[in-house]
């Protein structure tokens, strides 16, 4: 069964750190370049309902980042009223009959190198301009000859874990949603597609850049 992962980003131009020191990140040019989606096709409505989370496009947080791992894990980083927090939610029990969530455990997290550094690293990975990875893949393979396609598919082999990540972000009044899957495998076998390196780096940031308190 495929796993789906979702990350959601909402950034503003200026914010205060938890210590009260004013921080400034200039997103005005970034926001200008974003082509916004008109709807939020989130695959994680069940989490929103169970945790009483406001849909990302309606959240009142100054910064809201949600990264879903499969159907059983959510990492949520947000800046609200000048205070940073990041929480991991892990599904610990589901209904055997319906598969619906019955219980979720909560763990406070912290970035290993600070909140501003974590957000800056996400920005460095070009996440505001990334598209669905299958869009990049289709474009790349359409540029190949039939023989080149055959050779490339033979060289890369099959991917069996079916891991899919979904990224949702909002900057200002604009947001977009895109997906990528199996970034480590694709980055290895398609080094000429830079976007696969970006996807992999985003995945690793959430896996390695945050620790439980």
C-alpha positions as CSV (number, residue, x, y, z in Angstrom):
1,X,0.0,0.0,0.0
2,X,1.3,3.4,-0.9
3,X,2.3,5.8,1.9
4,X,1.5,9.5,1.6
5,X,3.5,12.3,3.3
6,X,2.3,15.9,3.4
7,X,4.1,19.0,4.3
8,X,2.4,22.4,4.5
9,X,4.3,25.8,4.6
10,X,2.9,29.2,5.5
11,X,5.4,32.0,5.9
12,X,5.1,35.7,6.5
13,X,7.6,38.5,5.9
14,X,8.5,39.2,9.5
15,X,8.1,37.5,12.8
16,X,9.4,37.4,16.4
17,X,11.3,34.6,17.8
18,X,10.3,32.8,21.1
19,X,12.9,34.9,22.9
20,X,11.3,38.1,21.7
21,X,14.0,39.1,19.3
22,X,12.7,40.4,16.0
23,X,13.6,38.2,13.1
24,X,13.1,39.3,9.4
25,X,12.9,37.0,6.4
26,X,12.0,38.7,3.2
27,X,9.5,36.7,1.3
28,X,8.0,39.4,-0.8
29,X,9.9,38.4,-4.0
30,X,9.2,34.7,-3.3
31,X,5.5,35.3,-2.9
32,X,5.4,37.3,-6.2
33,X,6.7,34.3,-8.1
34,X,4.1,31.8,-6.7
35,X,1.3,30.7,-8.9
36,X,-1.4,29.9,-6.3
37,X,-3.7,27.0,-6.4
38,X,-7.4,27.8,-6.1
39,X,-8.3,24.9,-3.8
40,X,-6.5,22.8,-1.1
41,X,-6.7,19.1,-2.2
42,X,-5.3,17.8,1.1
43,X,-5.2,14.1,1.6
44,X,-5.1,14.4,5.3
45,X,-8.6,15.5,6.3
46,X,-8.8,12.7,8.8
47,X,-6.0,14.2,10.8
48,X,-7.6,17.6,10.6
49,X,-10.9,16.3,12.0
50,X,-9.4,14.1,14.7
51,X,-7.0,16.9,16.0
52,X,-9.5,19.7,15.3
53,X,-7.0,21.4,13.0
54,X,-8.0,24.3,10.9
55,X,-7.4,23.7,7.2
56,X,-4.1,25.1,6.2
57,X,-5.5,27.9,4.0
58,X,-7.6,29.1,7.0
59,X,-5.1,28.8,9.8
60,X,-4.4,31.9,11.9
61,X,-0.8,31.0,12.6
62,X,1.9,33.3,11.2
63,X,3.8,30.2,10.1
64,X,2.2,26.8,9.7
65,X,4.2,23.8,8.5
66,X,2.6,20.3,8.4
67,X,4.5,17.3,7.2
68,X,2.5,14.0,7.1
69,X,4.2,10.7,6.9
70,X,2.0,8.0,5.6
71,X,-1.4,7.9,7.2
72,X,0.1,7.6,10.7
73,X,2.4,10.6,11.4
74,X,2.2,14.4,11.4
75,X,4.9,16.9,12.2
76,X,3.5,20.4,12.7
77,X,5.7,23.4,13.0
78,X,4.1,26.8,13.6
79,X,4.7,30.4,14.7
80,X,1.7,31.7,16.6
81,X,1.6,35.0,18.6
82,X,5.4,35.3,18.4
83,X,6.0,31.8,19.8
84,X,7.5,28.9,17.8
85,X,6.4,25.3,18.5
86,X,6.8,22.0,16.7
87,X,4.8,18.9,17.6
88,X,4.8,15.3,16.3
89,X,1.6,13.4,16.2
90,X,1.8,9.6,15.8
91,X,-1.2,7.4,15.2
92,X,-1.0,4.6,17.8
93,X,-4.3,2.9,17.2
94,X,-6.8,2.5,14.3
95,X,-10.1,0.7,14.0
96,X,-9.6,-2.8,12.6
97,X,-13.0,-2.6,10.9
98,X,-12.8,0.9,9.3
99,X,-9.2,1.8,9.5
100,X,-10.1,5.2,11.1
101,X,-7.9,6.8,13.7
102,X,-8.7,5.8,17.3
103,X,-5.7,7.2,19.2
104,X,-2.8,9.6,18.6
105,X,0.3,10.2,20.7
106,X,1.8,13.6,21.0
107,X,5.6,14.5,21.2
108,X,7.1,18.0,21.4
109,X,10.0,18.5,19.1
110,X,12.7,21.1,18.5
111,X,15.0,21.9,15.5
112,X,18.5,20.7,15.9
113,X,19.9,24.1,14.7
114,X,17.0,26.5,15.5
115,X,13.7,27.4,13.9
116,X,15.0,30.1,11.6
117,X,17.7,27.9,10.3
118,X,15.2,25.1,9.7
119,X,12.9,27.4,7.7
120,X,15.8,28.9,5.8
121,X,17.0,25.4,4.8
122,X,13.5,24.6,3.4
123,X,13.6,27.8,1.3
124,X,17.1,26.9,0.0
125,X,15.6,23.7,-1.4
126,X,13.4,25.7,-3.8
127,X,10.2,24.3,-2.3
128,X,8.1,27.2,-3.5
129,X,8.8,26.5,-7.2
130,X,8.7,22.7,-7.2
131,X,6.0,20.9,-9.1
132,X,4.7,17.3,-8.8
133,X,7.7,15.1,-9.5
134,X,5.7,13.2,-12.1
135,X,5.5,16.4,-14.0
136,X,9.3,16.6,-14.1
137,X,9.6,12.9,-14.8
138,X,7.1,13.1,-17.7
139,X,8.9,16.1,-19.2
140,X,12.3,14.4,-18.9
141,X,11.2,11.0,-20.4
142,X,9.3,12.7,-23.2
143,X,12.6,14.3,-24.3
144,X,14.2,10.8,-24.7
145,X,14.1,8.5,-27.6
146,X,12.4,5.1,-27.2
147,X,15.7,3.4,-26.9
148,X,16.9,5.8,-24.3
149,X,13.7,5.3,-22.3
150,X,14.2,1.6,-22.4
151,X,17.8,1.8,-21.2
152,X,16.9,4.3,-18.5
153,X,14.1,2.2,-17.1
154,X,16.3,-0.9,-17.2
155,X,19.1,0.9,-15.3
156,X,16.9,2.4,-12.6
157,X,15.0,-0.8,-11.7
158,X,11.8,-1.0,-9.8
159,X,10.8,0.8,-6.7
160,X,8.7,-1.2,-4.3
161,X,8.1,0.9,-1.2
162,X,5.5,3.2,-2.9
163,X,6.4,6.1,-0.6
164,X,4.7,9.4,-1.6
165,X,5.1,12.8,-0.1
166,X,2.7,15.7,-0.4
167,X,3.8,19.3,0.1
168,X,1.4,22.1,0.7
169,X,2.7,25.6,1.3
170,X,1.2,29.1,1.8
171,X,3.1,32.4,1.6
172,X,1.0,35.5,2.0
173,X,-2.3,34.7,0.3
174,X,-0.9,32.1,-2.1
175,X,-0.5,28.4,-1.7
176,X,0.3,25.4,-3.8
177,X,0.2,21.6,-3.5
178,X,2.6,19.1,-5.1
179,X,3.7,15.5,-4.6
180,X,6.9,13.6,-4.9
181,X,7.8,9.9,-4.3
182,X,10.9,7.8,-3.6
183,X,13.3,10.8,-3.7
184,X,16.4,8.9,-2.7
185,X,16.0,6.4,-5.4
186,X,15.1,9.0,-8.1
187,X,17.9,11.3,-7.0
188,X,20.4,8.5,-7.4
189,X,19.3,7.3,-10.8
190,X,18.3,10.7,-12.3
191,X,21.1,13.1,-11.1
192,X,20.4,15.4,-14.0
193,X,17.0,16.3,-12.6
194,X,17.9,18.8,-9.8
195,X,14.4,18.7,-8.4
196,X,14.9,15.2,-7.1
197,X,17.8,16.5,-5.0
198,X,15.4,19.2,-3.6
199,X,12.8,16.6,-2.7
200,X,15.3,14.4,-1.0
201,X,16.7,17.3,1.0
202,X,13.2,18.4,2.2
203,X,12.5,14.8,3.3
204,X,15.8,14.6,5.2
205,X,15.2,17.9,6.9
206,X,12.0,16.6,8.5
207,X,13.6,13.3,9.3
208,X,16.9,14.5,10.7
209,X,16.5,18.3,11.4
210,X,14.0,17.8,14.3
211,X,14.4,15.9,17.6
212,X,12.1,15.0,20.4
213,X,12.6,17.1,23.5
